[in-house]
Amino acid sequence: MSYRYVLAFIVFVLSTSVSFAFEQGDIITVSHVCKNEQDVLALAAIDMEDSRKAGEALAQLALKNKCFIIPRPGHPVIVAGVLLDYTDSNNVHTQILEIFAQDKETIFYTFVLPKSRGSL
């Protein structure tokens, strides 16, 4: 088999990967949560301009106990709803989600990159 055919196959596989959004009821793991919608929407506004500054703003909110950074591997939660889909400053599709706490009544907020299937 020629190398150009292998390369063509790899390019085809990469170009056919499909990204899709999280939906209500999905179980996901998160690395951070915020207590209220306004804080996470403010982070998204910053993220659209400068993702590095959004990380710094998240750290500041964590110091004020408005958001919490969760150590790896993250914490499994259930998606309650999608508040916003946007493109960040790195041109990456991102979502703001409402998520249920373990009591399945309390709502927190997070922003995440959508999951993808079919990618290498």
DRENTORKOL-3810 file (N, C-alpha, C; in nm, 4 decimals):
REM DRENTORKOL-3810
@n.u->0.0849; n.v->-0.1181; n.w->0.0000; ca.u->0.0000; ca.v->0.0000; ca.w->0.0000; c.u->0.0891; c.v->0.1240; c.w->0.0000
@n.u->0.0582; n.v->0.2160; n.w->-0.0813; ca.u->0.1353; ca.v->0.3388; ca.w->-0.0939; c.u->0.1061; c.v->0.4324; c.w->0.0237
@n.u->0.2080; n.v->0.5113; n.w->0.0624; ca.u->0.1907; ca.v->0.6064; ca.w->0.1722; c.u->0.0851; c.v->0.7109; c.w->0.1420
@n.u->0.0704; n.v->0.7508; n.w->0.0166; ca.u->-0.0289; ca.v->0.8540; ca.w->-0.0133; c.u->-0.1710; c.v->0.8025; c.w->0.0095
@n.u->-0.1946; n.v->0.6709; n.w->-0.0106; ca.u->-0.3278; ca.v->0.6174; ca.w->0.0179; c.u->-0.3551; c.v->0.6142; c.w->0.1680
@n.u->-0.2524; n.v->0.5815; n.w->0.2456; ca.u->-0.2675; ca.v->0.5820; ca.w->0.3910; c.u->-0.2946; c.v->0.7245; c.w->0.4379
@n.u->-0.2188; n.v->0.8205; n.w->0.3869; ca.u->-0.2399; ca.v->0.9602; ca.w->0.4225; c.u->-0.3797; c.v->1.0069; c.w->0.3831
@n.u->-0.4262; n.v->0.9681; n.w->0.2644; ca.u->-0.5606; ca.v->1.0053; ca.w->0.2200; c.u->-0.6650; c.v->0.9469; c.w->0.3145
@n.u->-0.6463; n.v->0.8239; n.w->0.3614; ca.u->-0.7399; ca.v->0.7617; ca.w->0.4536; c.u->-0.7425; c.v->0.8376; c.w->0.5867
@n.u->-0.6254; n.v->0.8734; n.w->0.6384; ca.u->-0.6194; ca.v->0.9472; ca.w->0.7649; c.u->-0.6889; c.v->1.0817; c.w->0.7513
@n.u->-0.6644; n.v->1.1529; n.w->0.6439; ca.u->-0.7296; ca.v->1.2817; ca.w->0.6206; c.u->-0.8807; c.v->1.2631; c.w->0.6129
@n.u->-0.9280; n.v->1.1582; n.w->0.5453; ca.u->-1.0712; ca.v->1.1311; ca.w->0.5343; c.u->-1.1311; c.v->1.1054; c.w->0.6717
@n.u->-1.0650; n.v->1.0230; n.w->0.7534; ca.u->-1.1164; ca.v->0.9922; ca.w->0.8867; c.u->-1.1231; c.v->1.1189; c.w->0.9701
@n.u->-1.0176; n.v->1.2003; n.w->0.9673; ca.u->-1.0176; ca.v->1.3233; ca.w->1.0455; c.u->-1.1234; c.v->1.4208; c.w->0.9969
@n.u->-1.1460; n.v->1.4267; n.w->0.8680; ca.u->-1.2428; ca.v->1.5229; ca.w->0.8150; c.u->-1.3865; c.v->1.4793; c.w->0.8365
@n.u->-1.4082; n.v->1.3525; n.w->0.8697; ca.u->-1.5451; ca.v->1.3056; ca.w->0.8911; c.u->-1.5801; c.v->1.2953; c.w->1.0385
@n.u->-1.4909; n.v->1.3433; n.w->1.1271; ca.u->-1.5260; ca.v->1.3397; ca.w->1.2691; c.u->-1.6445; c.v->1.4330; c.w->1.2930
@n.u->-1.7287; n.v->1.3935; n.w->1.3863; ca.u->-1.8522; ca.v->1.4665; ca.w->1.4107; c.u->-1.8506; c.v->1.5199; c.w->1.5529
@n.u->-1.8746; n.v->1.6483; n.w->1.5687; ca.u->-1.8893; ca.v->1.7066; ca.w->1.7015; c.u->-2.0373; c.v->1.7293; c.w->1.7275
@n.u->-2.0781; n.v->1.7092; n.w->1.8479; ca.u->-2.2166; ca.v->1.7366; ca.w->1.8801; c.u->-2.2257; c.v->1.7851; c.w->2.0228
@n.u->-2.3335; n.v->1.8446; n.w->2.0537; ca.u->-2.3514; ca.v->1.9126; ca.w->2.1811; c.u->-2.4053; c.v->1.8183; c.w->2.2877
@n.u->-2.3834; n.v->1.8596; n.w->2.4117; ca.u->-2.4450; ca.v->1.7893; ca.w->2.5223; c.u->-2.5933; c.v->1.8227; c.w->2.5252
@n.u->-2.6708; n.v->1.7315; n.w->2.5809; ca.u->-2.8155; ca.v->1.7502; ca.w->2.5892; c.u->-2.8627; c.v->1.7186; c.w->2.7309
@n.u->-2.9834; n.v->1.7623; n.w->2.7611; ca.u->-3.0440; ca.v->1.7344; ca.w->2.8904; c.u->-3.0423; c.v->1.5844; c.w->2.9163
@n.u->-3.0007; n.v->1.5460; n.w->3.0372; ca.u->-2.9978; ca.v->1.4054; ca.w->3.0761; c.u->-2.8631; c.v->1.3383; c.w->3.0565
@n.u->-2.7725; n.v->1.3998; n.w->2.9778; ca.u->-2.6392; ca.v->1.3422; ca.w->2.9607; c.u->-2.5658; c.v->1.3426; c.w->3.0938
@n.u->-2.4856; n.v->1.2398; n.w->3.1176; ca.u->-2.3990; ca.v->1.2346; ca.w->3.2345; c.u->-2.2594; c.v->1.2730; c.w->3.1868
@n.u->-2.2035; n.v->1.3758; n.w->3.2495; ca.u->-2.0728; ca.v->1.4253; ca.w->3.2094; c.u->-1.9851; c.v->1.4430; c.w->3.3328
@n.u->-1.8563; n.v->1.4627; n.w->3.3130; ca.u->-1.7690; ca.v->1.5009; ca.w->3.4230; c.u->-1.7275; c.v->1.6461; c.w->3.4020
@n.u->-1.7187; n.v->1.7191; n.w->3.5095; ca.u->-1.6838; ca.v->1.8610; ca.w->3.5011; c.u->-1.5616; c.v->1.8896; c.w->3.5867
@n.u->-1.4891; n.v->1.9939; n.w->3.5479; ca.u->-1.3701; ca.v->2.0332; ca.w->3.6227; c.u->-1.3940; c.v->2.1590; c.w->3.7053
@n.u->-1.5086; n.v->2.2212; n.w->3.6862; ca.u->-1.5437; ca.v->2.3396; ca.w->3.7638; c.u->-1.6941; c.v->2.3615; c.w->3.7593
@n.u->-1.7458; n.v->2.4255; n.w->3.8620; ca.u->-1.8872; ca.v->2.4631; ca.w->3.8659; c.u->-1.8979; c.v->2.6013; c.w->3.9281
@n.u->-2.0019; n.v->2.6731; n.w->3.8912; ca.u->-2.0306; ca.v->2.8040; ca.w->3.9508; c.u->-2.1681; c.v->2.7979; c.w->4.0152
@n.u->-2.1853; n.v->2.8771; n.w->4.1207; ca.u->-2.3101; ca.v->2.8758; ca.w->4.1958; c.u->-2.4245; c.v->2.9446; c.w->4.1228
@n.u->-2.3931; n.v->3.0461; n.w->4.0394; ca.u->-2.5043; ca.v->3.1163; ca.w->3.9765; c.u->-2.4791; c.v->3.1414; c.w->3.8278
@n.u->-2.5874; n.v->3.1626; n.w->3.7603; ca.u->-2.5876; ca.v->3.1804; ca.w->3.6154; c.u->-2.5108; c.v->3.3055; c.w->3.5729
@n.u->-2.5240; n.v->3.4128; n.w->3.6470; ca.u->-2.4588; ca.v->3.5386; ca.w->3.6094; c.u->-2.3071; c.v->3.5244; c.w->3.6036
@n.u->-2.2485; n.v->3.4524; n.w->3.6999; ca.u->-2.1026; ca.v->3.4359; ca.w->3.7007; c.u->-2.0544; c.v->3.3553; c.w->3.5807
@n.u->-2.1239; n.v->3.2487; n.w->3.5491; ca.u->-2.0782; ca.v->3.1660; ca.w->3.4367; c.u->-2.1015; c.v->3.2381; c.w->3.3037
@n.u->-2.2068; n.v->3.3182; n.w->3.2931; ca.u->-2.2278; ca.v->3.3976; ca.w->3.1711; c.u->-2.1206; c.v->3.5056; c.w->3.1574
@n.u->-2.0794; n.v->3.5638; n.w->3.2699; ca.u->-1.9699; ca.v->3.6615; ca.w->3.2663; c.u->-1.8397; c.v->3.5948; c.w->3.2223
@n.u->-1.8151; n.v->3.4717; n.w->3.2693; ca.u->-1.6966; ca.v->3.3980; ca.w->3.2256; c.u->-1.7015; c.v->3.3706; c.w->3.0752
@n.u->-1.8193; n.v->3.3373; n.w->3.0250; ca.u->-1.8332; ca.v->3.3118; ca.w->2.8806; c.u->-1.8026; c.v->3.4372; c.w->2.7999
@n.u->-1.8492; n.v->3.5519; n.w->2.8475; ca.u->-1.8216; ca.v->3.6783; ca.w->2.7770; c.u->-1.6711; c.v->3.7034; c.w->2.7708
@n.u->-1.6014; n.v->3.6770; n.w->2.8807; ca.u->-1.4563; ca.v->3.6929; ca.w->2.8826; c.u->-1.3912; c.v->3.5899; c.w->2.7910
@n.u->-1.4415; n.v->3.4650; n.w->2.7946; ca.u->-1.3865; ca.v->3.3556; ca.w->2.7142; c.u->-1.3964; c.v->3.3847; c.w->2.5642
@n.u->-1.5003; n.v->3.4549; n.w->2.5234; ca.u->-1.5155; ca.v->3.4900; ca.w->2.3820; c.u->-1.4070; c.v->3.5875; c.w->2.3373
@n.u->-1.3564; n.v->3.6665; n.w->2.4319; ca.u->-1.2523; ca.v->3.7652; ca.w->2.3998; c.u->-1.1120; c.v->3.7094; c.w->2.4207
@n.u->-1.0909; n.v->3.6343; n.w->2.5317; ca.u->-0.9564; ca.v->3.5867; ca.w->2.5661; c.u->-0.9695; c.v->3.4692; c.w->2.6637
@n.u->-0.9455; n.v->3.3482; n.w->2.6145; ca.u->-0.9621; ca.v->3.2282; ca.w->2.6972; c.u->-0.8679; c.v->3.2270; c.w->2.8176
@n.u->-0.7486; n.v->3.2816; n.w->2.8029; ca.u->-0.6545; ca.v->3.2866; ca.w->2.9141; c.u->-0.7112; c.v->3.3722; c.w->3.0274
@n.u->-0.7690; n.v->3.4859; n.w->2.9906; ca.u->-0.8287; ca.v->3.5741; ca.w->3.0910; c.u->-0.9504; c.v->3.5086; c.w->3.1568
@n.u->-1.0208; n.v->3.4249; n.w->3.0831; ca.u->-1.1352; ca.v->3.3527; ca.w->3.1409; c.u->-1.0872; c.v->3.2575; c.w->3.2500
@n.u->-0.9744; n.v->3.1915; n.w->3.2263; ca.u->-0.9172; ca.v->3.1042; ca.w->3.3291; c.u->-0.8784; c.v->3.1814; c.w->3.4538
@n.u->-0.8219; n.v->3.3007; n.w->3.4327; ca.u->-0.7862; ca.v->3.3855; ca.w->3.5461; c.u->-0.9113; c.v->3.4325; c.w->3.6213
@n.u->-1.0160; n.v->3.4676; n.w->3.5473; ca.u->-1.1413; ca.v->3.5119; ca.w->3.6101; c.u->-1.2054; c.v->3.3975; c.w->3.6889
@n.u->-1.1973; n.v->3.2750; n.w->3.6353; ca.u->-1.2499; ca.v->3.1581; ca.w->3.7068; c.u->-1.1746; c.v->3.1396; c.w->3.8384
@n.u->-1.0438; n.v->3.1542; n.w->3.8359; ca.u->-0.9642; ca.v->3.1413; ca.w->3.9587; c.u->-1.0054; c.v->3.2469; c.w->4.0612
@n.u->-1.0311; n.v->3.3691; n.w->4.0158; ca.u->-1.0748; ca.v->3.4754; ca.w->4.1067; c.u->-1.2115; c.v->3.4434; c.w->4.1678
@n.u->-1.3023; n.v->3.3900; n.w->4.0857; ca.u->-1.4346; ca.v->3.3517; ca.w->4.1379; c.u->-1.4224; c.v->3.2365; c.w->4.2365
@n.u->-1.3268; n.v->3.1474; n.w->4.2137; ca.u->-1.3043; ca.v->3.0366; ca.w->4.3066; c.u->-1.2545; c.v->3.0896; c.w->4.4412
@n.u->-1.1686; n.v->3.1911; n.w->4.4387; ca.u->-1.1198; ca.v->3.2512; ca.w->4.5634; c.u->-1.2336; c.v->3.3151; c.w->4.6432
@n.u->-1.3371; n.v->3.3612; n.w->4.5722; ca.u->-1.4532; ca.v->3.4236; ca.w->4.6370; c.u->-1.5629; c.v->3.3222; c.w->4.6703
@n.u->-1.5351; n.v->3.1923; n.w->4.6475; ca.u->-1.6311; ca.v->3.0834; ca.w->4.6694; c.u->-1.7571; c.v->3.0974; c.w->4.5844
@n.u->-1.7458; n.v->3.1621; n.w->4.4691; ca.u->-1.8581; ca.v->3.1710; ca.w->4.3756; c.u->-1.8531; c.v->3.0573; c.w->4.2744
@n.u->-1.7333; n.v->3.0072; n.w->4.2489; ca.u->-1.7123; ca.v->2.8919; ca.w->4.1618; c.u->-1.6168; c.v->2.7967; c.w->4.2329
@n.u->-1.6189; n.v->2.6714; n.w->4.1914; ca.u->-1.5331; ca.v->2.5701; ca.w->4.2520; c.u->-1.4580; c.v->2.4974; c.w->4.1417
@n.u->-1.3281; n.v->2.4805; n.w->4.1617; ca.u->-1.2464; ca.v->2.4040; ca.w->4.0685; c.u->-1.2342; c.v->2.2642; c.w->4.1260
@n.u->-1.2686; n.v->2.1639; n.w->4.0458; ca.u->-1.2734; ca.v->2.0253; ca.w->4.0912; c.u->-1.1497; c.v->1.9529; c.w->4.0400
@n.u->-1.0749; n.v->1.8859; n.w->4.1288; ca.u->-0.9540; ca.v->1.8145; ca.w->4.0845; c.u->-0.9862; c.v->1.7044; c.w->3.9845
@n.u->-0.8902; n.v->1.6732; n.w->3.9012; ca.u->-0.9066; ca.v->1.5646; ca.w->3.8038; c.u->-0.9324; c.v->1.4365; c.w->3.8788
@n.u->-1.0081; n.v->1.3429; n.w->3.8317; ca.u->-1.0621; ca.v->1.3321; ca.w->3.6969; c.u->-1.1939; c.v->1.4028; c.w->3.6763
@n.u->-1.2327; n.v->1.4875; n.w->3.7658; ca.u->-1.3605; ca.v->1.5564; ca.w->3.7499; c.u->-1.4691; c.v->1.4879; c.w->3.8307
@n.u->-1.5861; n.v->1.5423; n.w->3.8236; ca.u->-1.6984; ca.v->1.4923; ca.w->3.9020; c.u->-1.8166; c.v->1.4659; c.w->3.8094
@n.u->-1.8754; n.v->1.3449; n.w->3.8138; ca.u->-1.9895; ca.v->1.3173; ca.w->3.7258; c.u->-2.1150; c.v->1.3914; c.w->3.7714
@n.u->-2.1819; n.v->1.4522; n.w->3.6743; ca.u->-2.3060; ca.v->1.5260; ca.w->3.6999; c.u->-2.4032; c.v->1.4991; c.w->3.5854
@n.u->-2.5279; n.v->1.5384; n.w->3.6054; ca.u->-2.6306; ca.v->1.5224; ca.w->3.5022; c.u->-2.6628; c.v->1.6587; c.w->3.4439
@n.u->-2.6657; n.v->1.6678; n.w->3.3118; ca.u->-2.6991; ca.v->1.7932; ca.w->3.2455; c.u->-2.8480; c.v->1.8202; c.w->3.2638
@n.u->-2.8799; n.v->1.9359; n.w->3.3225; ca.u->-3.0193; ca.v->1.9768; ca.w->3.3415; c.u->-3.0693; c.v->2.0555; c.w->3.2213
@n.u->-2.9784; n.v->2.1273; n.w->3.1551; ca.u->-3.0178; ca.v->2.2053; ca.w->3.0389; c.u->-2.8991; c.v->2.2792; c.w->2.9793
@n.u->-2.9191; n.v->2.3308; n.w->2.8606; ca.u->-2.8163; ca.v->2.4082; ca.w->2.7907; c.u->-2.8594; c.v->2.5549; c.w->2.7924
@n.u->-2.7742; n.v->2.6408; n.w->2.8467; ca.u->-2.8044; ca.v->2.7836; ca.w->2.8515; c.u->-2.7560; c.v->2.8562; c.w->2.7272
@n.u->-2.6377; n.v->2.8179; n.w->2.6785; ca.u->-2.5762; ca.v->2.8954; ca.w->2.5716; c.u->-2.4754; c.v->2.8115; c.w->2.4957
@n.u->-2.4738; n.v->2.8269; n.w->2.3632; ca.u->-2.3689; ca.v->2.7746; ca.w->2.2764; c.u->-2.2937; c.v->2.8953; c.w->2.2233
@n.u->-2.1616; n.v->2.8911; n.w->2.2285; ca.u->-2.0834; ca.v->3.0035; ca.w->2.1764; c.u->-1.9488; c.v->2.9537; c.w->2.1259
@n.u->-1.8766; n.v->3.0415; n.w->2.0579; ca.u->-1.7422; ca.v->3.0126; ca.w->2.0106; c.u->-1.6449; c.v->3.0956; c.w->2.0924
@n.u->-1.5459; n.v->3.0277; n.w->2.1530; ca.u->-1.4517; ca.v->3.1001; ca.w->2.2380; c.u->-1.3463; c.v->3.1728; c.w->2.1545
@n.u->-1.2519; n.v->3.2372; n.w->2.2207; ca.u->-1.1515; ca.v->3.3181; ca.w->2.1511; c.u->-1.0550; c.v->3.2334; c.w->2.0686
@n.u->-1.0526; n.v->3.1028; n.w->2.0926; ca.u->-0.9689; ca.v->3.0114; ca.w->2.0139; c.u->-1.0485; c.v->2.9457; c.w->1.9018
@n.u->-1.1693; n.v->2.9984; n.w->1.8764; ca.u->-1.2584; ca.v->2.9473; ca.w->1.7724; c.u->-1.3056; c.v->2.8041; c.w->1.8012
@n.u->-1.3260; n.v->2.7734; n.w->1.9301; ca.u->-1.3720; ca.v->2.6411; ca.w->1.9728; c.u->-1.5161; c.v->2.6537; c.w->2.0213
@n.u->-1.6024; n.v->2.5660; n.w->1.9705; ca.u->-1.7424; ca.v->2.5633; ca.w->2.0131; c.u->-1.7481; c.v->2.5228; c.w->2.1598
@n.u->-1.8210; n.v->2.5996; n.w->2.2395; ca.u->-1.8293; ca.v->2.5779; ca.w->2.3836; c.u->-1.9754; c.v->2.5915; c.w->2.4260
@n.u->-2.0113; n.v->2.5231; n.w->2.5341; ca.u->-2.1482; ca.v->2.5308; ca.w->2.5855; c.u->-2.1477; c.v->2.5707; c.w->2.7320
@n.u->-2.2490; n.v->2.6450; n.w->2.7713; ca.u->-2.2762; ca.v->2.6699; ca.w->2.9126; c.u->-2.3941; c.v->2.5811; c.w->2.9499
@n.u->-2.3745; n.v->2.5017; n.w->3.0544; ca.u->-2.4748; ca.v->2.4041; ca.w->3.0954; c.u->-2.5232; c.v->2.4300; c.w->3.2372
@n.u->-2.6506; n.v->2.4009; n.w->3.2585; ca.u->-2.7037; ca.v->2.3866; ca.w->3.3939; c.u->-2.6819; c.v->2.2403; c.w->3.4287
@n.u->-2.6326; n.v->2.2143; n.w->3.5485; ca.u->-2.6089; ca.v->2.0759; ca.w->3.5899; c.u->-2.6705; c.v->2.0526; c.w->3.7271
@n.u->-2.7145; n.v->1.9303; n.w->3.7492; ca.u->-2.7697; ca.v->1.8923; ca.w->3.8792; c.u->-2.6568; c.v->1.8526; c.w->3.9737
@n.u->-2.6682; n.v->1.8937; n.w->4.0990; ca.u->-2.5804; ca.v->1.8434; ca.w->4.2036; c.u->-2.6250; c.v->1.7005; c.w->4.2362
@n.u->-2.5508; n.v->1.6357; n.w->4.3250; ca.u->-2.5849; ca.v->1.4967; ca.w->4.3565; c.u->-2.7239; c.v->1.4801; c.w->4.4143
@n.u->-2.7786; n.v->1.5832; n.w->4.4780; ca.u->-2.9132; ca.v->1.5718; ca.w->4.5338; c.u->-3.0204; c.v->1.5781; c.w->4.4256
@n.u->-2.9811; n.v->1.6021; n.w->4.3022; ca.u->-3.0690; ca.v->1.6095; ca.w->4.1853; c.u->-3.1737; c.v->1.7203; c.w->4.1961
@n.u->-3.1507; n.v->1.8159; n.w->4.2852; ca.u->-3.2395; ca.v->1.9308; ca.w->4.2982; c.u->-3.1640; c.v->2.0624; c.w->4.2811
@n.u->-3.0447; n.v->2.0694; n.w->4.3379; ca.u->-2.9639; ca.v->2.1911; ca.w->4.3308; c.u->-2.9036; c.v->2.2042; c.w->4.1915
@n.u->-2.9099; n.v->2.3239; n.w->4.1382; ca.u->-2.8540; ca.v->2.3512; ca.w->4.0053; c.u->-2.7237; c.v->2.4296; c.w->4.0205
@n.u->-2.6227; n.v->2.3876; n.w->3.9465; ca.u->-2.4983; ca.v->2.4623; ca.w->3.9317; c.u->-2.4792; c.v->2.4896; c.w->3.7838
@n.u->-2.3755; n.v->2.5636; n.w->3.7492; ca.u->-2.3495; ca.v->2.6015; ca.w->3.6105; c.u->-2.2044; c.v->2.5739; c.w->3.5759
@n.u->-2.1799; n.v->2.5375; n.w->3.4511; ca.u->-2.0440; ca.v->2.5117; ca.w->3.4046; c.u->-2.0347; c.v->2.5447; c.w->3.2569
@n.u->-1.9121; n.v->2.5640; n.w->3.2070; ca.u->-1.8953; ca.v->2.5733; ca.w->3.0627; c.u->-1.8004; c.v->2.4633; c.w->3.0184
@n.u->-1.8346; n.v->2.4002; n.w->2.9072; ca.u->-1.7642; ca.v->2.2805; ca.w->2.8617; c.u->-1.7487; c.v->2.2832; c.w->2.7099
@n.u->-1.6505; n.v->2.2061; n.w->2.6624; ca.u->-1.6367; ca.v->2.1810; ca.w->2.5206; c.u->-1.7270; c.v->2.0627; c.w->2.4873
@n.u->-1.8005; n.v->2.0686; n.w->2.3777; ca.u->-1.8877; ca.v->1.9554; ca.w->2.3431; c.u->-1.8079; c.v->1.8276; c.w->2.3209
@n.u->-1.8705; n.v->1.7173; n.w->2.3487; ca.u->-1.8086; ca.v->1.5872; ca.w->2.3254; c.u->-1.7977; c.v->1.5633; c.w->2.1752
@n.u->-1.7143; n.v->1.4710; n.w->2.1371; ca.u->-1.7034; ca.v->1.4405; ca.w->1.9941; c.u->-1.6947; c.v->1.2895; c.w->1.9777
@n.u->-1.7421; n.v->1.2438; n.w->1.8667; ca.u->-1.7354; ca.v->1.1022; ca.w->1.8300; c.u->-1.6705; c.v->1.0925; c.w->1.6935
@n.u->-1.6064; n.v->0.9813; n.w->1.6697; ca.u->-1.5497; ca.v->0.9573; ca.w->1.5387; c.u->-1.4156; c.v->1.0229; c.w->1.5148
@n.u->-1.3605; n.v->1.0870; n.w->1.6163; ca.u->-1.2298; ca.v->1.1486; ca.w->1.5973; c.u->-1.1237; c.v->1.0554; c.w->1.6543
@n.u->-1.0012; n.v->1.0726; n.w->1.6060; ca.u->-0.8915; ca.v->0.9870; ca.w->1.6526; c.u->-0.8377; c.v->1.0373; c.w->1.7847
END
